[in-house]
Amino acid sequence: MSYARQVPLPLTYEGNQLACAYRADIIVDQQTILEIKSVEGILAVHEAQALTYLRLSGCKSALLMNFNSIRLKDGLRRFVR
């Protein structure tokens, strides 16, 4: 599988182009974004961040992973376009 780390995501707002508005942690096979966190709990702002990256990148899915949870499945959220 191919992957890229710290992928810049461009943004166009009101005609202004920002070449690197955001950076996705990891993009796998140009289809899935992995957004990695280590926080007490996943908040709405983290989910909004993953959804924004998903929309800007054109990828099909995103995984928001929180490694600061007892069980990994408790800290995992999946988003699909």
C-alpha positions as CSV (number, residue, x, y, z in Angstrom):
1,M,0.0,0.0,0.0
2,S,1.2,3.5,-0.8
3,Y,0.9,6.2,1.8
4,A,2.0,9.8,2.3
5,R,2.5,11.7,5.6
6,Q,1.8,15.3,6.4
7,V,0.0,15.8,3.1
8,P,-0.8,19.5,2.5
9,L,-4.4,20.2,1.6
10,P,-5.1,23.3,-0.5
11,L,-8.1,25.6,0.1
12,T,-9.8,28.2,-2.1
13,Y,-11.9,30.8,-0.2
14,E,-13.5,33.7,-1.9
15,G,-11.1,33.4,-4.8
16,N,-8.0,33.3,-2.7
17,Q,-5.9,30.1,-3.0
18,L,-4.0,28.8,0.1
19,A,-1.6,26.1,-1.0
20,C,-1.3,24.6,2.4
21,A,-4.3,25.5,4.5
22,Y,-4.3,22.1,6.4
23,R,-2.1,19.0,6.7
24,A,-3.6,15.5,6.8
25,D,-1.6,13.2,9.1
26,I,-1.6,10.2,6.7
27,I,-3.3,9.4,3.4
28,V,-3.3,5.7,2.4
29,D,-3.7,4.8,-1.3
30,Q,-5.0,8.2,-2.1
31,Q,-8.4,7.0,-0.7
32,T,-8.3,7.0,3.1
33,I,-7.3,9.7,5.5
34,L,-5.9,8.6,8.9
35,E,-6.2,11.4,11.5
36,I,-4.3,10.4,14.6
37,K,-5.0,11.8,18.1
38,S,-3.9,11.0,21.6
39,V,-6.5,12.9,23.7
40,E,-8.7,12.2,26.6
41,G,-11.8,11.8,24.4
42,I,-12.8,12.5,20.8
43,L,-14.6,15.8,20.7
44,A,-16.9,17.3,18.0
45,V,-14.0,19.6,16.9
46,H,-11.9,16.5,16.1
47,E,-14.7,15.0,14.0
48,A,-15.2,18.3,12.2
49,Q,-11.5,18.4,11.4
50,A,-11.6,14.9,9.9
51,L,-14.7,15.8,7.9
52,T,-13.0,19.0,6.6
53,Y,-9.9,17.0,5.5
54,L,-12.2,14.5,3.9
55,R,-14.0,17.2,1.9
56,L,-10.8,19.0,0.8
57,S,-8.8,15.9,-0.1
58,G,-11.4,14.2,-2.3
59,C,-10.7,10.9,-0.5
60,K,-13.5,8.4,0.0
61,S,-13.1,7.7,3.7
62,A,-11.4,8.9,6.9
63,L,-10.5,7.2,10.1
64,L,-10.2,9.3,13.3
65,M,-8.0,7.3,15.7
66,N,-7.5,8.2,19.4
67,F,-4.7,6.1,20.9
68,N,-5.4,7.4,24.4
69,S,-8.2,5.0,25.0
70,I,-8.2,1.6,26.8
71,R,-9.5,-0.2,23.7
72,L,-8.7,1.0,20.3
73,K,-12.3,0.4,19.0
74,D,-13.5,2.9,21.6
75,G,-11.3,5.6,20.1
76,L,-12.1,4.9,16.5
77,R,-14.5,6.9,14.3
78,R,-15.1,6.2,10.5
79,F,-16.4,8.8,8.1
80,V,-17.4,8.1,4.5
81,R,-18.2,10.5,1.6
